[in-house]
């Protein structure tokens, strides 16, 4: 299997001149036939002399990523007050279950917009930071 993101999985030796491919996944041709589209991806290595290798499946994930609430948001000044205000603003009529579902949808949309404004594109920022660490290392 090809390695995406570089050719080596380790760096070392005198003056970091050795770059062999030590780490890899071992699979059979039969397995590859069953799971076509699977690739090995070399990830950034902020601290180790080995690059982590990720086995990535092709095309399994469909649609938008699910909403996840991050506990770190609760540490941001003013966030709890925003939550309280958004919850009180989000109204709705009808049965209690319908009102709850409506409020949760409004909360999700408000939190996603807030997250974008406060943190930007977190995955892009994380990847840029890892690239800088890699460059300095």
C-alpha positions in Angstrom: 0.0 0.0 0.0 1.2 3.5 -0.8 2.0 5.9 2.0 0.3 9.3 1.6 1.9 12.3 3.1 5.6 11.3 2.7 7.8 8.4 2.0 9.4 7.8 5.4 7.9 6.9 8.8 11.0 7.6 10.9 13.8 10.0 10.9 17.1 9.7 12.8 20.7 8.7 12.5 23.6 11.1 12.3 22.2 14.7 11.7 18.7 13.2 11.0 20.0 12.0 7.6 18.2 8.6 7.7 14.6 8.5 6.6 13.5 4.8 6.2 10.0 3.5 6.1 9.9 1.4 9.2 6.3 1.6 10.2 3.5 0.2 8.0 0.3 -1.9 7.9 0.6 -5.5 6.7 -2.3 -6.7 4.7 -3.0 -9.5 2.3 -4.1 -9.1 -1.3 -7.4 -10.7 -0.4 -8.0 -8.1 2.3 -7.1 -5.3 -0.2 -9.6 -6.8 -2.7 -12.3 -6.5 0.0 -11.4 -3.0 1.1 -10.3 -1.2 -2.0 -9.8 2.5 -1.5 -8.0 2.1 1.8 -4.8 4.1 2.1 -2.0 4.7 4.7 -1.6 8.3 5.7 1.5 9.7 7.5 0.4 12.1 10.2 2.4 14.9 11.7 4.9 14.0 14.5 5.1 16.9 17.0 7.2 15.0 19.6 8.4 11.5 18.4 11.0 10.5 15.9 8.3 8.2 14.3 5.5 9.5 12.2 2.2 8.0 13.2 0.5 6.0 10.4 -3.3 6.1 10.0 -5.2 3.5 8.0 -7.9 5.5 6.2 -10.9 4.0 4.6 -12.1 5.5 1.3 -15.6 6.8 1.0 -17.2 5.5 4.1 -18.3 8.8 5.6 -21.2 10.5 3.9 -23.0 13.8 4.7 -22.1 16.5 7.2 -20.1 15.7 10.4 -22.3 15.3 13.5 -22.6 18.1 15.9 -20.5 17.6 19.1 -20.5 19.8 22.1 -17.0 20.5 23.4 -16.6 21.0 27.2 -13.8 23.5 26.5 -16.4 26.0 25.3 -17.7 26.3 28.8 -14.4 27.8 29.8 -14.8 30.7 27.3 -15.8 33.9 29.1 -19.5 34.7 28.4 -20.4 31.5 26.7 -22.6 30.2 29.5 -24.6 33.5 29.4 -24.9 33.2 25.7 -26.3 29.7 26.1 -28.8 30.8 28.7 -30.0 33.7 26.4 -30.3 31.5 23.3 -32.2 28.9 25.3 -34.7 31.5 26.5 -35.1 33.1 23.1 -35.7 29.8 21.3 -39.5 29.4 21.7 -41.9 27.2 20.0 -45.5 26.1 20.3 -46.9 22.7 20.6 -46.1 19.6 22.7 -43.2 19.7 25.1 -41.2 17.2 22.9 -41.7 19.4 19.8 -40.6 22.5 21.8 -37.5 20.7 23.1 -36.6 19.5 19.6 -37.0 23.1 18.3 -34.9 24.6 21.0 -32.1 22.0 20.5 -32.0 22.7 16.8 -31.8 26.5 17.4 -29.1 25.9 20.0 -27.1 23.8 17.6 -27.2 26.5 14.9 -26.3 29.3 17.3 -23.4 27.3 18.8 -22.0 26.4 15.4 -22.1 30.1 14.3 -20.5 31.1 17.6 -17.8 28.5 17.3 -17.0 29.7 13.7 -16.7 33.3 14.9 -14.6 32.5 18.0 -12.4 29.7 17.0 -12.4 29.9 13.2 -11.9 26.7 11.3 -10.4 24.6 14.1 -9.3 21.7 11.9 -7.4 24.0 9.5 -5.8 25.9 12.4 -4.8 22.6 14.1 -3.2 21.4 10.8 -1.3 24.6 10.4 0.0 24.5 13.9 1.2 20.9 13.4 2.9 21.8 10.2 4.8 24.6 12.1 5.8 22.2 14.8 7.0 19.7 12.2 9.0 22.4 10.4 10.7 23.5 13.7 11.3 19.9 14.8 
